[in-house]
């Protein structure tokens, strides 16, 4: 039986972390990991991404923008929980891409950014730092875009909430390659 490599183990063991402990994440370490993560494959070496980081009191800007962007129908209890959650996350990094008018280039850039984010998640996991990759409609809200200084031709691909953690979520079953594949062979 083959022994798993360290990379195989990290890929299989990585989990999405939602609950972080109160321990600062060293920015120098995150910078080091991002400088490795950007080695993701990307067509033409466009390296289309840029980052916005929120930490410490800087998270208040994100909290205020998030609260302003939420529907008034959600209620104060929900808004207070969101405020408390964001304030407890040690570091938040947003990944922003320029939207290319060429659809093929735009798709390639999204794929490259996703690869870079996955690289980053694996690198942080190796250092026992967890990541929650948030996407969704709220990232397109004008207030959130303003907080991130997103230009008209840009899009927030995701917000990465990260920090140290003390509880690892249990492993979820994954489908095997064979269950997801149609084999086409020449006769």
BALO-207882 format. One line per field, with one value per residue (C-alpha): residue number from 1; residue in three letters; x, z, y. Coordinates in Angstrom, 1 decimal. Last residue first. Layout:
<atoms>
resi NUM,...
resn ALA,...
px X,...
pz Z,...
py Y,...
</atoms>
This chain:
<atoms>
resi 187,186,185,184,183,182,181,180,179,178,177,176,175,174,173,172,171,170,169,168,167,166,165,164,163,162,161,160,159,158,157,156,155,154,153,152,151,150,149,148,147,146,145,144,143,142,141,140,139,138,137,136,135,134,133,132,131,130,129,128,127,126,125,124,123,122,121,120,119,118,117,116,115,114,113,112,111,110,109,108,107,106,105,104,103,102,101,100,99,98,97,96,95,94,93,92,91,90,89,88,87,86,85,84,83,82,81,80,79,78,77,76,75,74,73,72,71,70,69,68,67,66,65,64,63,62,61,60,59,58,57,56,55,54,53,52,51,50,49,48,47,46,45,44,43,42,41,40,39,38,37,36,35,34,33,32,31,30,29,28,27,26,25,24,23,22,21,20,19,18,17,16,15,14,13,12,11,10,9,8,7,6,5,4,3,2,1
resn UNK,UNK,UNK,UNK,UNK,UNK,UNK,UNK,UNK,UNK,UNK,UNK,UNK,UNK,UNK,UNK,UNK,UNK,UNK,UNK,UNK,UNK,UNK,UNK,UNK,UNK,UNK,UNK,UNK,UNK,UNK,UNK,UNK,UNK,UNK,UNK,UNK,UNK,UNK,UNK,UNK,UNK,UNK,UNK,UNK,UNK,UNK,UNK,UNK,UNK,UNK,UNK,UNK,UNK,UNK,UNK,UNK,UNK,UNK,UNK,UNK,UNK,UNK,UNK,UNK,UNK,UNK,UNK,UNK,UNK,UNK,UNK,UNK,UNK,UNK,UNK,UNK,UNK,UNK,UNK,UNK,UNK,UNK,UNK,UNK,UNK,UNK,UNK,UNK,UNK,UNK,UNK,UNK,UNK,UNK,UNK,UNK,UNK,UNK,UNK,UNK,UNK,UNK,UNK,UNK,UNK,UNK,UNK,UNK,UNK,UNK,UNK,UNK,UNK,UNK,UNK,UNK,UNK,UNK,UNK,UNK,UNK,UNK,UNK,UNK,UNK,UNK,UNK,UNK,UNK,UNK,UNK,UNK,UNK,UNK,UNK,UNK,UNK,UNK,UNK,UNK,UNK,UNK,UNK,UNK,UNK,UNK,UNK,UNK,UNK,UNK,UNK,UNK,UNK,UNK,UNK,UNK,UNK,UNK,UNK,UNK,UNK,UNK,UNK,UNK,UNK,UNK,UNK,UNK,UNK,UNK,UNK,UNK,UNK,UNK,UNK,UNK,UNK,UNK,UNK,UNK,UNK,UNK,UNK,UNK,UNK,UNK
px -13.6,-12.4,-13.1,-15.3,-15.4,-18.0,-16.8,-18.4,-18.8,-15.3,-13.7,-15.0,-17.7,-16.6,-17.7,-17.4,-14.6,-15.4,-14.9,-11.6,-11.9,-9.2,-8.8,-6.3,-7.4,-8.9,-11.9,-11.2,-13.5,-14.2,-14.2,-14.7,-15.3,-13.7,-14.6,-16.3,-13.4,-13.6,-12.5,-13.0,-15.4,-17.0,-17.7,-19.3,-21.5,-22.4,-23.5,-21.6,-20.0,-23.4,-24.5,-22.2,-18.8,-17.1,-14.0,-13.6,-9.9,-8.1,-4.6,-2.7,0.4,-0.2,-3.8,-2.5,-0.6,-3.6,-6.0,-3.5,-3.1,-6.9,-7.1,-4.5,-6.4,-9.7,-7.9,-6.6,-10.1,-11.5,-8.8,-9.4,-13.1,-12.4,-10.0,-12.6,-15.3,-13.1,-14.4,-12.1,-13.4,-10.6,-10.2,-10.5,-9.6,-10.6,-8.6,-10.1,-7.9,-8.5,-12.2,-13.8,-15.1,-16.6,-18.7,-19.8,-21.0,-22.8,-24.5,-25.6,-27.0,-29.0,-30.4,-31.2,-33.6,-33.1,-35.8,-33.6,-31.7,-27.9,-25.6,-25.3,-24.4,-21.7,-20.2,-20.2,-18.5,-16.0,-14.9,-14.8,-12.5,-9.8,-9.8,-7.8,-7.5,-9.0,-6.9,-7.6,-6.0,-5.3,-5.7,-5.1,-1.8,-1.7,0.9,-0.3,-2.8,-2.7,-1.3,-1.0,2.3,0.3,0.0,3.7,3.7,0.4,2.0,4.8,2.4,0.3,3.4,4.4,0.9,1.1,-2.4,-3.6,-5.0,-8.6,-9.8,-11.7,-15.0,-15.9,-13.2,-13.5,-11.5,-8.2,-7.5,-7.6,-5.5,-3.1,-2.7,-2.0,0.5,2.3,2.6,0.3,2.0,1.3,0.0
pz -30.9,-29.4,-25.8,-24.0,-20.2,-18.3,-14.9,-11.7,-9.9,-11.0,-9.5,-6.1,-4.4,-1.2,2.4,4.8,7.3,10.7,11.5,13.1,16.5,18.0,15.3,14.1,11.7,8.4,6.6,2.9,0.9,-2.6,-6.3,-5.7,-9.2,-11.1,-14.2,-12.1,-9.6,-6.2,-3.4,-1.0,1.2,-2.0,-3.4,-0.1,-0.2,-3.9,-3.2,-5.5,-2.6,-1.0,-3.9,-2.9,-2.0,1.3,1.5,5.2,6.0,8.8,10.0,11.1,9.1,6.6,6.5,5.5,2.6,1.4,1.6,-0.3,-3.1,-3.2,-3.5,-6.3,-8.2,-7.8,-9.1,-12.1,-12.9,-12.6,-14.9,-17.5,-17.5,-18.0,-20.8,-22.6,-22.1,-23.6,-21.9,-18.9,-15.4,-13.2,-10.3,-6.5,-3.7,-0.3,2.8,6.3,9.4,13.0,12.8,16.1,14.8,11.8,14.0,16.5,13.7,12.0,15.2,15.8,12.2,12.7,16.0,14.5,11.9,8.5,6.8,6.7,4.0,4.5,2.7,5.6,8.0,5.7,5.1,8.9,9.5,6.7,8.1,11.6,10.3,10.0,13.8,13.8,10.4,6.9,3.9,0.3,-2.5,-6.2,-8.8,-12.5,-12.5,-16.3,-16.6,-20.2,-18.9,-15.2,-13.2,-9.5,-8.4,-6.6,-3.6,-2.8,-2.3,-0.6,1.9,2.7,3.0,5.4,7.5,7.7,8.6,11.7,12.6,15.9,18.4,19.7,18.3,15.0,14.2,10.5,9.3,5.9,6.1,4.8,5.6,2.1,0.4,3.4,3.4,-0.4,0.0,2.9,0.7,1.4,1.8,-0.9,0.0
py 1.2,4.6,5.2,7.7,7.2,9.1,10.2,11.2,7.9,6.8,9.9,8.9,11.0,12.6,11.8,14.6,14.7,16.1,19.8,20.6,22.3,24.6,27.2,29.7,32.4,33.2,34.7,34.7,37.0,36.0,36.8,40.5,41.9,44.7,46.8,49.6,49.8,48.1,50.4,47.5,49.5,50.9,47.4,46.4,49.5,48.9,45.3,42.9,40.9,40.5,38.3,35.4,34.2,33.4,31.3,30.2,29.5,27.8,28.3,25.2,26.1,23.3,24.5,28.0,26.5,24.4,27.4,29.6,27.1,26.8,30.6,30.6,27.9,29.9,33.0,31.1,29.8,33.3,34.6,31.9,32.7,36.4,35.6,33.5,36.1,38.9,42.1,41.3,41.8,42.9,40.6,41.1,38.7,39.8,39.0,38.9,38.5,37.6,36.8,37.8,41.2,39.5,37.2,39.8,42.1,39.2,38.2,41.9,42.0,38.8,40.1,43.5,42.1,40.6,42.7,45.8,44.2,44.0,46.4,48.9,46.1,44.8,48.3,48.9,45.6,46.0,49.5,48.0,45.3,47.9,48.1,44.9,43.3,43.8,42.9,43.9,41.8,42.0,39.4,39.2,37.3,37.7,35.0,34.5,31.9,31.3,28.4,29.2,30.6,33.3,30.9,31.2,35.0,34.6,32.2,34.7,37.6,35.5,34.7,38.3,39.2,37.0,35.7,36.9,34.4,34.7,31.3,30.9,29.3,28.9,26.6,24.9,21.7,20.4,16.8,15.3,18.0,18.2,14.4,14.3,17.1,15.3,12.2,9.3,5.9,3.4,0.0
</atoms>
